[in-house]
Amino acid sequence: MFGYYIDLALRSLKHNRVLTGLMVLAIAVGIGASMTTLTVMHLLSGDPLPGKSATLFYPQLDPDTSVASSHSQPTDVMDYRSAMDLWSAHRADRQTIVVDSDLKVTAPDANVPPLMMTMLSTTADFFPMFDVPFQYGSGWSDDDDARRSRVAIISASLNDKLFGGANSVGRTLRLRDTDVRIIGVLKPWRPSPLFYTVRGGRFAHGDTATFYGKIEDVFVPLSSGLEINDGNFYQFNCWGMPKRTGHLIDAPCEWVAVWVQLNNAAKQADYRRFLHDYAEQQQSLGRFTHAENTRLPSLMEWLDYNGVVPSDVHLQTGLSFAFLVICLLNTVGLLLAKFLRRGGEIGVRRALGASRGAIFAQFLVEAGVVGLLGGVAGWLLTLVGLWLVRQQPTPYADMVHLDAFMFVITFALAIVVSLLAGALPALRASRMAPAFQLKAQ
């Protein structure tokens, strides 16, 4: 019976091609607009480390600062002393410190002019904690952290610029005035967002798109990075003046971030107690005045708190779905007009014994066929819309694409929308009195 309804639908749609085209266009435009923005939202709000994010946490403390005391949440980063205390305690399965800075990068044996790059100073656990993939070489060891080894890992992008993509392990890189030895090259890697540097998003006034940029080009051991680029790190907040401007290791400033990996609920509870006990200890030493104000959000909780999805994407998504509703209403009107004009056909079928349910099913299948055609056209418009997004000067533009999941959603949404649009007209058509329609003929 379903095949019969499909045949009737195709015959009907061919009979009035202009009206069919208008309905398909209405659905296609609505689907194209909504799926373009929904795809961008899907990309920006996804889990950057699926399967592992639930074990990653971002410790927060509230030291003695006038700014922190006015907020219910601790500040987003830590002072150096607190971060080092947490890191060196080794109370988590893994722990790492991260801080980024800009510096001049050159390669003495490469014919490339000096480049201004971003360097991430971190610790050895960074790479296994965050499942960072390597193309050549590997990360450094805990001993390299302790010895302040002059080693570096570079991104695939920088390796392409300096060495044409060849295996550059063992070659020399100059960071400012210091030579370091390359021990690893990353594969193309770009978590979305760059979760490990997310901070201050709730104060960013819509500038959260910066969380979707590219990864740092150079990674060095924390101790080495602090020496190599001393004086060029930036504080997030200070409650006193540094002894020397830009020298933040012993300064009363917050500027470094800590991440920990806790593999089960017991370890998470234990680390929360450790964090609270540490804050109380520091309060007894006179460094903290808000010992009770500690937090340990998970990775996804931290991203949600910082509102990493740009506000304009939320607005565009809402507007596009409002537009889809308008397209849906237009399709309802077109289908209603089309079905009611076929009163004679409905009367004949009812007189021959067709039930109201059969009439309803026939017209609902026809609406579904319209939706399928609208889905194909909507998919093409979505591809055009995503191409236009990729031309925009936003940090995440080059990442936008239609994956398999969103491809399926496009057609599913088109068919659901068309069935919703066709339900009322089909119901009206099925309730038409056959005697009246036959008499009108």
FENGI-V717665 format. One record per backbone hydrogen bond with DSSP energy under -1.0 kcal/mol. NH is the residue of the N-H (numbers start at 1). CO is the residue of the C=O. If there is no record, write none. Layout:
nh:NH co:CO
nh:NH co:CO
//
This chain:
nh:5 co:1
nh:6 co:2
nh:7 co:3
nh:8 co:4
nh:9 co:5
nh:10 co:6
nh:11 co:7
nh:12 co:8
nh:13 co:9
nh:14 co:10
nh:15 co:11
nh:16 co:12
nh:20 co:16
nh:21 co:17
nh:22 co:18
nh:23 co:19
nh:24 co:20
nh:25 co:21
nh:26 co:22
nh:27 co:23
nh:28 co:24
nh:29 co:25
nh:30 co:26
nh:31 co:27
nh:32 co:28
nh:33 co:29
nh:34 co:30
nh:35 co:31
nh:36 co:32
nh:37 co:33
nh:38 co:34
nh:39 co:35
nh:40 co:36
nh:41 co:37
nh:42 co:38
nh:43 co:39
nh:44 co:40
nh:45 co:41
nh:52 co:49
nh:53 co:49
nh:55 co:52
nh:56 co:53
nh:57 co:260
nh:58 co:297
nh:60 co:295
nh:64 co:287
nh:65 co:63
nh:69 co:65
nh:70 co:67
nh:71 co:68
nh:78 co:256
nh:83 co:79
nh:84 co:80
nh:85 co:81
nh:86 co:82
nh:87 co:83
nh:88 co:84
nh:93 co:261
nh:94 co:261
nh:96 co:259
nh:98 co:257
nh:99 co:121
nh:101 co:119
nh:103 co:117
nh:105 co:115
nh:106 co:174
nh:110 co:107
nh:112 co:110
nh:115 co:105
nh:117 co:103
nh:119 co:101
nh:120 co:218
nh:121 co:99
nh:122 co:220
nh:126 co:123
nh:129 co:125
nh:130 co:126
nh:132 co:127
nh:135 co:185
nh:136 co:185
nh:138 co:183
nh:145 co:141
nh:146 co:142
nh:147 co:143
nh:149 co:144
nh:151 co:149
nh:152 co:181
nh:153 co:219
nh:154 co:184
nh:155 co:217
nh:159 co:155
nh:160 co:156
nh:161 co:157
nh:162 co:158
nh:163 co:159
nh:164 co:160
nh:165 co:159
nh:166 co:163
nh:170 co:182
nh:171 co:168
nh:173 co:180
nh:174 co:106
nh:175 co:178
nh:176 co:104
nh:178 co:175
nh:180 co:173
nh:181 co:150
nh:182 co:171
nh:183 co:152
nh:185 co:136
nh:186 co:154
nh:187 co:133
nh:194 co:211
nh:195 co:193
nh:197 co:194
nh:198 co:195
nh:203 co:200
nh:204 co:201
nh:207 co:204
nh:210 co:207
nh:211 co:208
nh:212 co:209
nh:213 co:210
nh:217 co:118
nh:218 co:118
nh:219 co:153
nh:220 co:120
nh:222 co:122
nh:225 co:221
nh:226 co:222
nh:227 co:223
nh:228 co:224
nh:229 co:225
nh:230 co:227
nh:232 co:229
nh:236 co:254
nh:237 co:254
nh:239 co:252
nh:247 co:244
nh:253 co:251
nh:254 co:237
nh:255 co:78
nh:256 co:78
nh:257 co:98
nh:259 co:96
nh:260 co:57
nh:261 co:94
nh:262 co:55
nh:268 co:264
nh:269 co:265
nh:270 co:266
nh:271 co:267
nh:272 co:268
nh:273 co:269
nh:274 co:270
nh:275 co:271
nh:276 co:272
nh:277 co:273
nh:278 co:274
nh:279 co:275
nh:280 co:276
nh:281 co:277
nh:282 co:278
nh:283 co:279
nh:284 co:280
nh:285 co:281
nh:286 co:283
nh:287 co:282
nh:288 co:282
nh:293 co:290
nh:294 co:292
nh:295 co:60
nh:299 co:56
nh:302 co:298
nh:303 co:299
nh:304 co:300
nh:305 co:301
nh:306 co:302
nh:308 co:303
nh:314 co:310
nh:315 co:311
nh:316 co:312
nh:317 co:313
nh:318 co:314
nh:319 co:315
nh:320 co:316
nh:321 co:317
nh:322 co:318
nh:323 co:319
nh:324 co:320
nh:325 co:321
nh:326 co:322
nh:327 co:323
nh:328 co:324
nh:329 co:325
nh:330 co:326
nh:331 co:327
nh:332 co:328
nh:333 co:329
nh:334 co:330
nh:335 co:331
nh:336 co:332
nh:337 co:333
nh:338 co:334
nh:339 co:335
nh:340 co:336
nh:341 co:337
nh:342 co:339
nh:346 co:342
nh:347 co:343
nh:348 co:344
nh:349 co:345
nh:350 co:346
nh:351 co:347
nh:352 co:348
nh:353 co:350
nh:354 co:349
nh:359 co:355
nh:360 co:356
nh:361 co:357
nh:362 co:358
nh:363 co:359
nh:364 co:360
nh:365 co:361
nh:366 co:362
nh:367 co:363
nh:368 co:364
nh:369 co:365
nh:370 co:366
nh:371 co:367
nh:372 co:368
nh:373 co:369
nh:374 co:370
nh:375 co:371
nh:376 co:372
nh:377 co:373
nh:378 co:374
nh:379 co:375
nh:380 co:376
nh:381 co:377
nh:382 co:378
nh:383 co:379
nh:384 co:380
nh:385 co:381
nh:386 co:382
nh:387 co:383
nh:388 co:384
nh:389 co:385
nh:390 co:386
nh:392 co:389
nh:394 co:392
nh:397 co:394
nh:399 co:396
nh:400 co:397
nh:407 co:403
nh:408 co:404
nh:409 co:405
nh:410 co:406
nh:411 co:407
nh:412 co:408
nh:413 co:409
nh:414 co:410
nh:415 co:411
nh:416 co:412
nh:417 co:413
nh:418 co:414
nh:419 co:415
nh:420 co:416
nh:421 co:417
nh:422 co:418
nh:423 co:419
nh:426 co:422
nh:427 co:423
nh:428 co:424
nh:429 co:425
nh:430 co:426
nh:432 co:429
nh:437 co:433
nh:438 co:434
nh:439 co:435
nh:440 co:436
//
